[in-house]
Amino acid sequence: MTLSRPLHLALHATCAVVALAGALAQPSAVAPWVCLASHLVGAATHRLESDPDRDSEFLGIVRTSLGIVACLVAAGQHWVVGVTGLEYLALAALALVLEGVRPKPTRCG
């Protein structure tokens, strides 16, 4: 299953707004910032993948790696430090879910 490009982009943008609100509410917490980064990268790379002349194979690795780091940071800040709630772990995990249903990159020939 893949989502349409506009819907996928809208979901990343919505998650980025939620993460930004959390980052502004708790600026010293790292989890909201890394969630923001993972969703911004997820949204920003749509434009790169829509250019058929650009090699964008590595972007999936970057997005997945950032999503995993976001999950680990959010889990650590919740269970180890106790600074943030589970909502940031869910927000970080959603970046990975969105990677799994990401529209396929546009390719030539």
C-alpha positions, 0 to 999 in steps of 0.5 A: 500500500502506498499513499498519494504524494499530497496526502503523504506530504500533508501527514508529514506536515501535520506531524511536523507542526505537532512536533514543533508545538512540543519543541516550543513547549519543551525547548530543552527536550530532544525528543520533539526536536528529533521528531520535527527533524524526521518529519521535515526530512520526510516532507522535504524529500518529496520534491527531490524524488519527484525529479526523475533526473536526480538519484534519490535512492539514498534518501530512504536510508536517511529517512529510515535512519532518522526515524529509528534515531527519533524512536530511540531518543523519544523512548529514552526521554520517556522511560529513562529520563522521564521528561517527555510522554509516549506521544513523542514515541508515537510521533517518531514511529509514525515517521517510520510508518509513513516511510513504509507507505511512501509514494514510489519515487518517479523514475525515467524509462 
